[in-house]
C-alpha cells in the first residue's frame, strides 16, 4: 500500500481570524484558517487549502497585485513568503514583533508592515530568483506613540496612511521629500481603525472604533481654510501645482464630522472601494453598512451575522463584499446591489466529533458538538447542506452502503435518518426509555440500524423501513461507545467500557453471544473489509486483533509511544515522556485491508501494517499553537477587595487531538475530524499547476513554429490557451498515433476537460474515428482516476462523447444495412464467374 499521503484540503473551517482579501481579479477570496490559508474560487465553485503551515495561527495575509506572491504572518510576527500560483514556500522571515497589518504597494515593489508603534517598508522579493536574504529593508517610519493598526497606500505608491491606538493617523511619504514633515490627523476619542484616500486624492476618511467618522479636506476642495486647526502641522516649504505633489502640499483639515448612530456597538472592521468612494463598515453587533463618501450618504445597512464582523473586504469592481466572523467561523460573500449571497459557509461552532464517507467518495458527512450534521463535497470543499434537527451533540454519523441515506446518533436520545435526495429527515428512532446514544452502526443492506447507549449499557436495533424497534441487546456493564457491523452483514460487534468486546449473531436463530475480554476499556472497533478480522482499540493505547471465525486473538500493537508527543503549556513532563492518557479513539482499515489508520487524543495520526504489526507512517496533521482570545476587548477583573489579585483568565488553548479518522472507499483519500477541522489527505495532487502558464508570447505563428519542431505537447497546450478552434484541430491531428499515449500521459490535468470537450465535437464530423478513439483510450488510462473523483464535473463531457460515438455507430450501421443485399449479390456474381455452383440471392438491386 502507498503511504505517501499529502495534505489535500481543509473542510469544516472556513475562517478563524485575521483578514480576508480578494484576489486582484475579484473572482477568488483568501481566508486564514488557523495556521493555513484557504482559497475559495467564487466563479468555479471550488475551494482548496495550501499545504504550507505557519508556526502559529495567522494574524494577517497580503497578496501582491500581480497575484504571484502571498505573504502570511502569524501571531508572533513570523512570515512565510509563498509562490501563490504553486503554493510553495520561498522564504521564511521573522519581523520579531506581532504584525497587525501588512500590505503590498499598488505597484507591487514594496511591502509595508506594522512593527509595534513603527512602520517598516521592505522591498518586494523576486519570486523567480533564489536569494539568501530576499527581504531588504527600505525605511522605518516612526511618529506614533502606540501600536499601529492599519496601513493604506496611495494609488501612485508614493504615500501611505497609518492609523494607531494613540487615536491619530499619520501621512508618510515613501521617499523623503524636501521640506516635508509627516502629517498628523488627530481629534479622535478612541483608536483609529483605518484611513482611506478618495479616488481624487483630495479627501481622507478616518472611521474610529467609537463610531465617529472624520473627513479631511484640503482648502481647495470646499473653499475652507483649516489654518486654525491646532492638530495640523505647518505647510511644507516646497509647493507645486502638479497633481503628483497634491498630497504632500495639501494643508489637511477637518471639514466634516459624522456619526454612524448605532448605539451600544463598536466599529470593528472597515473597507473602502476607491473607484466608487464606498466605505463599508462592520460593527460588533453583526451589522454592516455602506456609505458613499465624502457626503456620508448611507446606501445600504444589513444585519448579516449574530456576532461581530471581524474582517471586511471588497472586490475590485465593488460589487462583492466579503465578511469574516471569527466567533461563528463564518465566511460570507454578499452582492449588495442584488442583495443576494454569493457564498455562505460556516463550520461547526464547537468541535467536530465524527465523519463518514459516502459510498461514491464524493461527499463527506460530519457531526459536531453544536448538534448539526453537515455535508461537504470532497472535491470542491464546500458545505452544501446542514441538518439541524438534533438538540445535542452528535456522537456518530454513518452513510448507508446502498442508497442516498445518512444516519446520525446524538446525545439527545435520537437516531435520525436523512434522505439525501430531498434533504429531509424522514425517520427518527428513539428508545423506550430516554437514553444517550454514543455509537452507531448500519448493516450493509441499509435496512437495520443499531445504536449503543451510555447510561443503560444496551444496544438498540431498528428497522429503517418501518421505524420500529426490533431488538434490545443487553449484557454490557458499561457505556457502549463502539459498534460495527461485519461487511458480510451477519454479525454485530460492540465494545464497552466494561473491558469486553462482544460479537452478536443478530440475524441468526441462535442468540449466542461471544464475549472477548480485554485489558482496558474499549474505545473503537473496525472490521477488515473481508469481515474475517476485527480490530479493537483500548484505553491503555493498545490495538488488539481478533479472528472473527475462531474467536482468538491474532495480534497486538502497543501504540501508546507511537502517538506520544506534544506538550501543553502547563505540562511539567517533557514531550518525550508524556505518554499518559494517549490512546486511539478511532480506527479504520484501508480498502485492501493490509493497513490500519488510527488517531486519538494526540496531535498524530498513525498508519500501521497489520500483518507485520509495525508503524508505516506517523504524521502530525494538527499544528495549532495559537491562543483563542479576545485581547482587544479583554476586561481585567480582580477579586472584590483585592488590590493585587489575579486577573481573570481570558485566554485558552485548544488541545490538539483527533476525534475520528476514516478512509474513503477508493482507498486513495483519508480524512480526520480534528480540532482544526476536517483534514483531508490524498495520494493525488489536487492543486493543478499549469507549467506552461507563463508570461510568454502566444501567437498562432509561435504555436505553428513549436509544432514544426515536433513539440506536440507544448503546441497542443499553447493552442488550447489561445482557444482558436482551427489551431486546436491542426495541432490535435498533427500528433502521430504512436505518440498519443505519451502526450496524454504528460498532459496537465488542467487541460483534460478542454481536450475531452474538443474530442466530443470532433468525433461528430471527423473521418478519423480510430484516431479519436486512441485519444479517448489514452486519456482515460492516464487520467481516469482524476475524472472519476470529479464525475459530476466530467458528466457533460462524457455525454457529448457518447453522443458523437453513438451517431457515428448509427451512421455506419445504416450504411451497412442499406448495402447488405448489394454486397451479397456481388459476392454471388463473383462465385458464378469463377465457375462455382451457387444460387443468386433475390434482391432489389438485382
N, C-alpha and C positions, 0 to 999 in steps of 0.2 A: 504494500500500500504506500502511496505517496504521502509524505508528511510535510512537504514544503508549502503549507498553507500561508497565505499572505492576507493582510488586512484588506477587506473589500469595501465595507460600508458601515456606517453607524446609523441605526434607526432608533426610534423611541426617544431621541433627544434632538431637538431642532434648534434650541437656543439656550445658553446657560448664562452668560454675562458678556460684557464688552460691547463693542459697537458693531452693528450690521451695516453692510455697504453694498451698493450695486456695482456691477462691472461697468466699464465705460460705455458699452453698447446698450446697457439698460435691460438686457434680457436675462441676466442671472443675478442672484443675490448671494453674498457670502455671510455666513453666520458662525460665530465661535461656539463650539460645543465642548465645554470642558477644556482640555488641552489640545483639541483638534479643531480643524476648520472644515465646515461643510459648505458645499456649493449647490444651490438649488436653481436648476435651469427652468425658468418660467415658461419658455416657449415650447420646449420639447417634453415638458413634464417629467423631468428626471432629477435625481439628486445623487451626489457622491461625496464622500469624505476623504480628504487627503490622508495618506498613510503616515505623514510626519506627525510628531508629537512634541509639544513644548514640555518643559520640566514641570510647570505648574499650570493652573488654569489661565487661559488667555485673557489679558486685560484690554488689549486694543489691537486692531489689524489695519493695514493700509495696502492699497493696490495701486501700482503705477498707472499713469494714464494710457500707456500702450498695452496694458494687461500682461506684461512679461514678468514682473517682479511682485511678489507678495511678501510683506513684512509682518510677522506675527510676534508680538511681545507679550510675555507672561507677567504675572503679578510682581515678580522680583526684578523686572527690567531686563531679563534675558530674551534676546531676539533671535529669530530664525529668518534668514534670507532665503526665499524659496522661488524656484522657477515655477511660475503659476501654471504654465501650459503643460508641464510634465509632472508637477508635484514633487520635485526633487529638491532637497535642501542643499543650498550652495554654500552657506556660511553661517556660523554661529557668532553672535555678538552679545556683549554684556554692556548695558547702559549704566550698571552699578546702582541705579536707583529706580523706584517704581515709575513707570511711564503712564501718564493719564491719556495722552493723545499723541499720535504720530500720523503724519500726513505727507504725501508727495506734493511737490510743486506742480502747477499745471503743465510746465514744460518737461517734467519728469527728470530734471537734472539734480534736484536737491530733495533731501528728506529732513523735515523739521520734527523734533521730538521734545516733549516736555521733560524737564530734568529738575524736579522739585520746583524751586522758585525761578529757575533759569530755563532758557530755551536753547537747544543745540541744533544747529543746522549742519547736516552731513551731505557730502556729495554722493549721488546715487551710484552704487557699484555697477559695473558692467557684468551682465549676466551671461555673456558669451566668452569672456576671458577669465581664466582661473588666476586669482591673485592671492597672495599670502595674507594681506590686510586690505580687503576691499573697501572698508569704511574709512573715509578721510574726512576729518572734521573741518568744516568751513569756518564757522564762527560760533561763539557762545554769546547769547544776549541776556543781559541782566536788567534789573529795574523793579521787578515785582518783589513784594515782601512776604508772599505766601505761595502756596502751591499753584502752579499754572494748570488750568483745566482744559483749555482748547486752543487750537491754532487754526487760523483761516488765511489762506493765501489770496493775494490779488490775482486777477486774470493774467497779468503780464509777468507774474512770478518775481516781481521786484520788491514787493512789500508783503507783510503779513501782520495780522491782528492776533493778539493773545489776550486771554481772559484769565482771571485768577480769583482765588478765595479772598484776596485782600480788597475785594469789592471794586477793582479797577480793571480797565482794559488798556492795552498799550499798542501803539502802531510803530513797527520797526521796519527798517529798510534792509534788504538782503546784503547789499554792499554799502559801505559808508558814503554819505553824501556831504559835501562841504557845507558847513553851517547848519546841518540838520540835527535836531535832538528828538529822540522818540517821544511821540505824543502820548499823553495820559488822558483817558476818559474816565472821569470819576463821578461821584454823586449817588451811587447805589447804596442800598441798605443791607445787601446780602451779596453772596458770591455771584459774580457774573458768569453765566454758563457758557455763553458763546458770543461771537461778534461776526458780523457779515457786511461785506461791501455790496452796494447796489450794483445794478448792471452798468450804470453810467459812471460808477466810482465816485459819485458826489454825495452819497449818503452812507452812513454806518448805523446799523441796527444792533442794539445790545439788550437782549432779554436777560433778566436776572431770576434767581430762584424764588424770590418773593412774589413774582407776577408783575413786576414793573418792566416796561419796555421803553427804553430811551432811544431817540432818533437824533443823530448828529448830522448837521449840515455845515457846508461852508458858507461864507457870506454871500457868494454869488448865486446860491440856489434859490433862496427865498427873499433876498434883499435885506437880510438881517445882519446885524453887527454883533458878533459874540465877543466883542472886546472886553466886556465887563465880567466874563466868566472867570472866576477865581481859579478853577481847576484846569485851565488851559495853559499850555506852555506858550512861550513867546514865538513870534513869527521867525522863520529861518531868514538868514541873511540873503541867501540866493533866492531868486524868484524868476519865474518863466511862465509864459502863457501857453506853452506846449501842453498837449494832453498827457504826455508821458510824465510830466512833472506836476500834474494837478494834485495828486495825493500828498506829496511832501510839502507843497506850497500852500495847501489849504489850511486856513485857521478854523479848526473844527469847533463847533459849539452846539450845545443842546438846543434844538429847535422845538421838539415836542416830547412830552411825557405821556405815556399811555399805560393803561392797566388792563389786565386780562379779565378781571372781575369774576374769578372763580373762588369763592370763599372756602376757607379750610383746606386748600390744596396748594401744592407747590409745583413749580415748573421743574421738571427733572430731565427733559431732553428736548433738543431743538434741531431743526434742519432748515436749510434755505436753498431755494432754487433761483439763481441769479437772473436767468433769462426772463422769467416771468415775475420776478420780485415777490415770490411767495415765501412766507415764513410759516413753517409748520412747528407747532409747539405741543409737546406731550406733558400731561400732568400726572401727579401722583395718584389721582383717583381713577385713572384709566381713560380719561377724556383727552381727545386731541382736537386741535383747531387749526384752520388755515386763515392767515391774514395776508392781505395784499399791502405791501409796503411801497412807499413810505406813508401812505394815507391811513394805514392801520384799519383797513376795512375787513371785517370778518366775513369770510366767504363760506366756510363750512365748519361745523362742530359736530362731533360724534363721540359717543362712549363706545370704545372698541374692546375694552378689557375691564376686568374687575380689579386688577391690580395696576400698580404704576407702570408706565411705559418707560422701560429702561433705556431704549435706544431708538433712534429715528433715522431714516434715510429716504432720499428721493432720487428717482432715476433721472437720466439725462434729459428726457423730454418733459419732466414734471408731471407726468400722468399717474405714475405708480408711487405709492408711499409704503415703506416697509417699517414695521413695528416689531420690537422685541420686548417681551415681558419676562423678566428674569424669574420672578417668583412662580409664575404659572408654567414656565418653559414654553411660552407661545411664540410663534413667528407668523406674522400676518403681512400680507401684501394687499393693499387697498387701492382700487382705482377710484379716485374721489369724484371724477366727473360723472361716471355712470353709477357711482355708489354701489359697487359690487366687489366681491373678493376675487383676487387673482390667485392667492394662496392663503390657506388657513390650516396650519399644522400645530399640533400640540402633543407633547409627550405625556407620559404618566406623571401625575402630580407627586406621587410618592414612588417608592421603589418598585421596580419591575420584578415580579416573582417567578413567572413561568412563561414558557414559549412552546410552540408546536409548529411544525412544517406541514403544509398541505401535501396531498399525495402527488401533485404535479410539481412540487417545489417552487411554485410561482408566488405563493403567499405565506406569510408568517403571522401567527396569532400570538398576542402577548396579553398577560393579565397582571395587574398591579395591585398595590395596597389601596389605591383610590377607588377600587370596586369597578373599574372599567376594563372591558375587553376590547382590544384594538387589533385591527387587521392591517398589515403592512405589505406592500408589493415588494418582493425581494429584489426585483430588477431596478425599479425606479426609486425605492426607498421612501415612498410616500404612504402615509396613513390614509386609507380610503373609506373606512367605516369604523365607528365606535359604538359599542353596545354598553348602555348604562343601566341595565335592569337590576344588577346586583347592588345590594346596600352595604356590603362589607368587602373585605379583602378577597381577592381571587387567589385561590391556592393551586389550581391546576387548570390547564386547557388542553384539549385533545381534538384533532381532526378525525372524522370518520374515514376509514380506509377507502370506502366507496361512497360516492355521492357528495354533494355540496352541503355538508353538515358539520357544525362546530359545537363542541360541548365544553362547558366550563363549570367548575365547582368552586364554591365560595364558603367563607366562614359565616355567612348569613343563613346557612341551613338549606340552601337550594342548589340543585344541579340544573343547568339550563341548556337547551339545545337551540341552535340558531340556524335558520335557513339562509345560506349564503347566496341564494339567487334573488330572493326578495328582501334580504337583510332584515329579518324579523325573528323574534323569539317565539318559536312555535310549540315548545314543550318546556314545562317546569316540573322537575322531580323533587319531591320532598319526602321526608321520613315520617313515620307515625308520631314520633316524639321529636321535638326540636333538638337538633344536634349541629355541630360544626363539622363541615367536610374539609379534610386536609389532603385528600388524594383522589385520583380519578383514573379510570381505565375504560376503554371501549373495545369490544371484541372486533375481530377482523371483518365480520359481516356488517357491523354498524347497527345491529338490531338490539344489542344489550349493552347497557352502560352500568358500571359499578363505581361506587364511591366509598371511601373509608372515613370514619368519624374519629374525632379527637377525644370526645367525652364519654361516649357509650362503648367504644372499642369494638364496634361492629362494622361489617361490610354490607352495604345495601346494593341490591341489583334491581334495575327497572327495565321494562320493555319500552323501546323507543317508539314503536308504532302505537301502542295503547296508552303509554304513560303510567301503567300500573306497576306497583311494587311486586317483583317476582319472588325474591328470597332475601333473607337476612342471615348472613354468615357470622356466627359467633364463635368464640374460642380465644381470641386475643385478650390479654390482660393489660394492655397499654394502648395509647393512641395509634391508630393505623395510618401511617403517613407515607406509605409506598404501596402502589398497586400496579400490576402489569398483567395483561392478557398474553398468553402464548401466541406466537404468529400462526400456529396451527389452529387456534381457537378453542381447544378443548380443556385448557387449564387456566386457572387464575392464581397468580402469586400475590401474596400480601406480606408486607413487612411492618413490624411494630416496634414500639419502644420497650416491649417486654422481652427483647433479645431473641425473638423467634421469627422464623420465616416459614410460611405455610403455603402449601400447594393444594388448591381446591379443584376437584373434578366437577365443575359446575353444570356441565351438560350431560353427564352420565347418570346412570341409575344408582351407582354406588355413591354414598355420601362420605366415603373415606377421606380423611384429611391427613396429610403427611407433614408434620412439623419438623423443622430443622433448627437446631439450637446453635446460636452464635455467641460470641464472647461479649458483645456490646449491643447497644440499641441499633436497630436497622434504620438507615436514613434514606436509601434509594435502592431501586431494583431495575434490572434491564435484562430482557431476553435477547439471546442471539437470534439473528434473522431466521435461522432454520429451526428455532424452537427447542434445540437439544441442550442448550446450556443457559444457566441463569446466573447473573452476577448480582451480588448484594454488597452494599457499602455500609459500614458500621461507624459508630461514633468514635472508636479508637483509631480511625484513619486507615482501616484495612478494607480490602476488597476481596471477598470470597467468591469462588466459582463452584457451581454445583452442576452435576449431571442430572438432568431432569428425569430421565428414564430410570436410572439406577438409584437415584437419591443419595449419591455420595459426593463428597467434596473433592474437586479435581485440582484446585489450585488456590493460592493465597498470595496477595500482593500487599506488602507493608508500604503504604504510600504516604505516611504522615511526614516523613522527612522530604519527600518529593515536592510537597506543596508548602513546606515551611519557608519562611522568608517574609520580609516586610516588618517594619517596626513602627508602632504608634508613637505619637508624641510623648505620651506619658508612660510608655513601657520602660521597665527597669532591666529587662532582659534583652540581650543583643538579638539581632535578627537570625543569626546562625543557630542560636539555642532556643528560639521561641517556637516550639512545636506543639505546645499545649493548646488544645481546642481546635487543632487543624483536622479537618475531615472532609469527605466528599459528600455533598448534598444532592448531587445529580450526576447521572451517568447515561451514556448512550453508546451502542455498538456502531461500528462502521457498516456500510452496506454489505461488504463481503464477510463480516464477522471476524476478521483477523485482529482488529484493534478495538480498543475501548477508550473513549474520551470521558474525562471526569473533571468536575470542578466543585468548589465548595467555598468555605469561609476563608478564602485566601485570594491573593492577587494573581495566582497562577491557575492555568488550565493545563492538564496533563493528558498525554496520549500514551497508552500502554500497548505493547504487543501481548496479546492474550496467551499465545502458546508458550512464549519464552518467559513471560512474566517480567519483562523489563520495560523501562520507560523509553519511549521513542522520541518524544519531544516534550519540552516543558516551556510553555510560553506565558508571558505576562501580558494579557490583553488589557489589563486595567492599570492605569497610572494616574491616579488622582491625588495630587499633593496639595491642592488648594483648599482654602477655607471657605465655608459658606457663612457669610457675614454681611452685615449692613453697617459698614464703618461710618458712612456719612451721617446716617440717621440714628446712630447709637446714643443711648441715654446712659449716663453714669449714675447708677443707683446704689446707694450705700444703706447700711442698716440704720434704723432710726436711732438718733442719739450718738452715733459713732462718727467721730470726726475723721478717722483714717481707716475706715472699714474697707473690706474687699469689694471691689466693684462687681456688679452682676455680670455674668458671662453673656456675651453677645456673639460669640464665635463658636463654631463647632466643625469638626472634620467628619466627613463620611468615611466609614470603614470600607476599604476596597474588598469586595467579595463577589463571588459568582452564585447566583440563585439557581440557574438552570442552564444546561447545555444540551444541544440536540444536533444530530446530523441530518442533512437533507436526504430525501430518498435517492438522489443521484449519487451521493457519496462524495461529491466534489466541494461541498459547502458545509460548514458547521457554524452554529450561532450560539452566543452566550448572552443570557439575560443577567446583567450586572448592575452595579450602582452607577455605572457610566451610561447605561442604555443598552440597546440591543446591538451587540458587536457581531458582525458577520465576517467570517474568514473564508477565503476561496482559493482554489488551485488556479483559477483563471485570473488574468489581469483585466480588471473591469474598467480601468481608466484607459480609454482608447487614445492613442497618440499617433498622429499622422507625421511620419518623418519627412514627408515632402511639403508639409505646411510651413514653408519658409518664405521669406521675402525674396522671391526670385522672379525674374521677368518671364511671365507666362504669356505667350502668344501662340497662335496656330503654327507660325513658322518654327518656333522653338520646339513645339511638340513633334512636328514632322522631322525636324533635324535629329531629335533624340530617337525617334522611331527608325530613321535611316541607319543609325549606329547600332541597331539591334537591341536597344534597351527597352524591351517590351513592357515590363512592369512600370517603369518610370513614365513612359509615354502614355500608358493607359491611365495612370493616376492623374497626370497633368491634363489629359483630355477631360476627365471627369471634373476636375476643378474648374476648367473653362466652361463645362456644361454645354458644349455645342454638339448636337446630335450627329451631324455629318462627320465631325472629327472623331467622336467616340466610336462610331461604326467603323471608320477606317482603321483606327488603332486596334479595335477589338478583333476585326477579321484578319489583321496582319500577324497575329500571334500564330506561330507554327503549331500544328496539332500536337507535336511531340513535346512542346514546352508549356502546354496548357496546365498540366499538373503542377509544374514548378511555379509558374506565375500565380496560380490560385493559392498555393500554399504560402507564398510570400506577400500576398495582397493584404494591406492593413484592414482590420475589421471595420474601420470607419467607412470603407468603400464597398463592403459586401452588400448592404441593401441597395446601393445605387446600381451596381452591376447586375444584380438579380432583377431589378426593375427594368433595366435595359434589355436583358435577355427575354423578359416576359413580353415586351413589344416586338423584339427582333424575330422571335420564332413565328409570329403571325404571317410575315411576308418574306421570310428568308428561305432560300433553297438549300441552305447548308444545315440541315437538321442534325446530322451526325455531329457536326462541329459544335452546335448549341448544346446537344446532349453531353458531349465531352466536358464542356464548361460547367454545366449543372452538376454533373457527377463529381468533378474535381472540387467545386465549391462546397458541396455537401460533405465530401470527405474531409476537407481541410477545416471547415468552419461549422460543421454540423452541430457540435455541442454548443457553440455560441448562439446559433439560430434556435436551437431547442430551448435554451434558457430564456429566449426572448420570442417565444412562439406567437404571442399576441401582436408583437411589432411586425413580424415577418408574415403573418397570415395573409394580408392582402397581396403581397408579392408572390407567395406560393399559389394563391388562387389565380393570379394573372398568368403564371407559367403553366398551371394546369389547364387553363382555358386555351392557351396557344397550342399546347401539345394535343389537347382534345380536338381542336379544329383541324390540325394537320392530320391526325389519325382518321378523322371522319372524311376528309377530302381524299386521302389515299384509299380508304375503304370504298368510297363511292366510285372512284375511278376503276378500281379492280372489279367491283360488281358490274359496272357497265360494260366491261370488256371481257368478261369471263367467256361468253359464248363465242366471241370473235377469236379469242386465243384457242379455244377448243377446236374450232373449225380449221384454223390454220395448222394446228398440230396434226389433225386427221389428214389434211391435204398433203402434208409432208410425208406421213406414213404411206399414203396411197402412191405418192410419186416414187417412193423407194421400193414399191412392189410388195409391200407388206399388207396382208389382209386386215381390213378394219372397216367399220361402219361409220358413215358420216353422222354427225350429231345434228339433229334439226335445230336450226337457229334462225332468228330473224335476219341476221346478217347474210345468211346463205341465199 
